Amino acid sequence: MIPAQALLDSAAYYLQVKDFDPDQVLELKLLGMGDGAE
């Protein structure tokens, strides 16, 4: 198992996305839908 933050850090580094924000990750938004977060 790999921590989500490690995957996000790797994606931001290798994809070189400018102003990367974890809120841009669809899967994280879907996971947050169940807990009432917006």
C-alpha beads as a LAMMPS data file, in Angstrom:
LAMMPS data file: protein, C-alpha beads

38 atoms
37 bonds

1 atom types
1 bond types

-500.0 500.0 xlo xhi
-500.0 500.0 ylo yhi
-500.0 500.0 zlo zhi

Masses

1 110.0

Atoms # bond

1 1 1 0.000 0.000 0.000
2 1 1 1.177 3.526 -0.794
3 1 1 0.057 6.685 1.020
4 1 1 -2.082 8.962 -1.165
5 1 1 0.200 11.926 -0.455
6 1 1 3.160 10.038 -1.950
7 1 1 1.176 9.463 -5.145
8 1 1 0.112 13.104 -5.281
9 1 1 3.671 14.321 -4.740
10 1 1 4.967 12.019 -7.485
11 1 1 2.250 13.094 -9.914
12 1 1 2.914 16.779 -9.270
13 1 1 6.654 16.291 -9.781
14 1 1 6.638 14.068 -12.868
15 1 1 3.666 15.635 -14.648
16 1 1 4.987 19.122 -13.813
17 1 1 1.474 20.478 -13.360
18 1 1 1.597 24.184 -12.552
19 1 1 -0.192 25.074 -9.293
20 1 1 -1.182 21.459 -8.644
21 1 1 -3.843 21.099 -5.958
22 1 1 -5.059 17.754 -4.539
23 1 1 -8.606 19.123 -4.888
24 1 1 -8.149 18.660 -8.644
25 1 1 -8.023 14.863 -8.238
26 1 1 -11.410 13.384 -9.113
27 1 1 -11.007 10.303 -6.930
28 1 1 -10.322 12.406 -3.841
29 1 1 -13.446 14.465 -4.513
30 1 1 -15.497 11.273 -4.846
31 1 1 -14.081 9.901 -1.598
32 1 1 -14.963 13.159 0.143
33 1 1 -18.577 13.079 -1.016
34 1 1 -19.533 10.485 1.571
35 1 1 -18.405 12.518 4.579
36 1 1 -20.329 15.707 3.829
37 1 1 -17.234 17.639 2.720
38 1 1 -17.550 20.072 -0.163

Bonds

1 1 1 2
2 1 2 3
3 1 3 4
4 1 4 5
5 1 5 6
6 1 6 7
7 1 7 8
8 1 8 9
9 1 9 10
10 1 10 11
11 1 11 12
12 1 12 13
13 1 13 14
14 1 14 15
15 1 15 16
16 1 16 17
17 1 17 18
18 1 18 19
19 1 19 20
20 1 20 21
21 1 21 22
22 1 22 23
23 1 23 24
24 1 24 25
25 1 25 26
26 1 26 27
27 1 27 28
28 1 28 29
29 1 29 30
30 1 30 31
31 1 31 32
32 1 32 33
33 1 33 34
34 1 34 35
35 1 35 36
36 1 36 37
37 1 37 38
